[in-house]
Amino acid sequence: YWPDEPAGRQWHARNAGDVRAALVPFIAHRMTRGKFKWLLYGDDDTLWYMPAVLRLLKDHDHTQPILISDNLWYEHSHHHFG
């Protein structure tokens, strides 16, 4: 269990849960001892169409770290930066 940072004491993030969300891949690896090929990580409203996911991943080497995203975190594309 990784709790949110205490209210009024945000050391690393703007929103409660951000630090825990950022740690998810590391926690998953630790808890499963790395016994997975892929980690699908989405929001609570994310829907995965598995045939498409499998088709996308089939040409990638699961032993190499890779991030595939539809969200590009550029400073100009998000109002909360700057």
N, C-alpha and C positions, 0 to 999 in steps of 0.2 A: 504494500500500500504506500503510495506516494501522495501525501496530503498537499493541498494548495499552500502557498505561502500565507502566513498570517495576515489578516486584514490590517491595512495601514503599514505593512512592512514588505512592500514589493521590492525585492532586490534585483530581479532579473526580467520581469515582464510587466506588460501593461494590464493584462487581464488575469483574473484568477484562473488557474488551470493551465496557463500557457507553458510554464516550466514542466509540469507533468506531461503535457501533450508533446513537448519536444523530446522528452525522455522515452517515449513509448518504444521506439525501435531498440534502444539499449536494454530496456526492461524486458521486452519480449525475447531478445537474444539471451539474456541472463536466465530468465525463467524457463526457457525451453532448451537451454544449453546449446543453442544454435541449431537445433534439429528441425529446421524448416528451410525450404528453398526460397520462398518469397513471402514478403509481408505486405499485405494489402492494408493500407492505412487511410481511412476516410473519416468524414464527419458523421454525426448521428443520422444524417439524412442521405448518406451516400448509398447508392445502389450499384452493385457490381453485376455486370452482364458477363458471366464466367466464360462462355465461349469466346467472346472478344478478348477478355483478359488473357486467356490461355493462348490465343492466336498471337497476341502482342508479345507475350513472354517467350514463346517457343524458340525464337532466334537469338535470345540473350543467354549468356552464361551465368547461371545462378551462383557461381562461386566468386563472381566479381561484384563489387558494390556498385549499384546503379539506382538512380532516382528517376522515375518517370512521373511527370506531373502535368496537369493542365493549368497550373497557376504559376505564373512567373512573378517573383517578388522583386519588382523593380521599384525604385523610390518614386518615380513619377506616376506609377499606376495605383498607388495606395495613399489615400488622404492622410493617414496617421503618421506618415514619415515627414521629416523636415520640420 
